[in-house]
Amino acid sequence: MPERKTWWRNFTGAGGPISLDLYGGARTGHAVARIDGKGRVTVAVRLDPGPPAGGGSGH
């Protein structure tokens, strides 16, 4: 129920920076949230190039 959640609202409009804890370490990038006419929210994330922050190998 997107209308009850608030975190994704930080990424509306032009979006904003994001940090994700993925297997292999933290990754940074840029996220943009869009809400469609039916109230469904999609958050697209473009990860920055390079190895994960903290030097994780991903293995």
CORCOR-V743583 format. One record per backbone hydrogen bond with DSSP energy under -0.5 kcal/mol. CO is the residue of the C=O (numbers start at 0). NH is the residue of the N-H. E is the energy in kcal/mol with one decimal. If there is no record, write none. Layout:
# CORCOR-V743583
<<CO NH E> <CO NH E>>
This chain:
# CORCOR-V743583
<<0 3 -2.0> <0 4 -0.5> <1 4 -1.2> <5 8 -1.4> <6 9 -1.6> <7 10 -1.9> <8 11 -1.2> <10 32 -3.3> <11 14 -1.7> <15 30 -2.9> <17 28 -2.0> <19 21 -1.0> <19 26 -2.9> <21 24 -2.7> <24 21 -1.7> <25 52 -2.5> <26 19 -3.2> <27 47 -2.9> <28 17 -2.1> <29 45 -2.8> <30 15 -2.1> <31 43 -2.7> <33 41 -2.6> <35 38 -2.0> <39 35 -2.5> <41 33 -2.6> <41 43 -0.6> <43 31 -2.3> <44 46 -0.6> <45 29 -2.2> <51 54 -1.5> <52 25 -0.8>>
